[in-house]
Amino acid sequence: DFFSYIKFITAKNIEFTEFRTKSIGMKKEDSTKYINDKTKELNESVIAFEKKFMDEHTGMFVGDVIKLKSEKEAKEIPKASNGRPDSMYVYNYYKAHYWDGLNFEDDGMMRTPFFADRVKKYFNSVVIQNPDSINVEIDRMMGKTKQGSKMNMFLLAYFTPTYESSKVMGFDKVFVHIIDTYFRTGKAKGIYDDKTIDNIEKRGDILKPLLLGNIAPDLLMIDTVGHKSIAKMGFDTVKTSAGATKLYYDNIQNLAQQFVTMSSVKAEYLVLVFWDVDCGHCKTEIPKLLEEYHALLKDKKDVKVFSVYTQHEYDKYRKYIIDNKLDWINVYDGIHINNIKEKYDIYSTPVIYVLDKNKRIKAKRIGTEQVKDIIAQLEAENKATKK
């Protein structure tokens, strides 16, 4: 039966090639009309054949395979208020019927040549590209599978790395949701070994506090003026974390006067940047960020930059600040207690966050060229909210 289906589709493809060849030499308007008419005729015959085929093979694997590859399009489309076909009706119909007839409990479906591409298309093009919407759809799809089945394993093994490595800002919320819902509940066992599960859960622990909308973890930093004081305490020469901890508690009263905390900075918008003097990319981006900062100040924007040096070579850091006239808040982890690389997921530099006046994360891991636009967008949102 499947072979007869293939023969039919192959014959139609040959017909398509033939009438394309016949159109060569026609006038443009004649050629266009001829191709459009023939294409419509072919499409209608294929749709009719597939419907008949699926009806005759309901409940059979071969019927489900054809259902999987077939697009479900609305036929009787109502008119919108502007008199045109209602595009939202078309979208909602398409989304609601996208998986019609698919049995997610049948592991055979994932072995077809269509299933993986259909999943990718659904999550990349059909589902609204919002983390919460994607989370709902992942849970809905996973809920249709049997725990421990090949289909269940395949989908979780697809979703996990897909959203861990997503380049879309904010989509790490999907990855964290997957960890909380499937890894921490034991549903990932059998898909990943215990060590991998543990590593993925630890990754979730790092990312969760950094999700968009969360209040950014505070930092107890030292500025260049406070360096002499902490150097006298021995922080510049301490060799171990235990030694740094002892120094911290031995000098805690004096240190309180030296701290520059991110939470204490008053500004409508705070640009938080992590960088390294010796980082080649930073040498390009930090001067650009400085230009963006001055442009924002010139436009009367209430913005400040909290610039965090990720290393501990004070003299080199101080020289760079003076040479490049970095007239923003310059700090570093002079007392070795912030663990900034893990706290802010710093695995390369520079890393830029944008926070609002309440220190909520509004944007992260962005380029310097995006800072101005993001602040403009936040201002527009604030004005709209106040109306």
Disulfide bonds with the S-S distance in Angstrom:
none
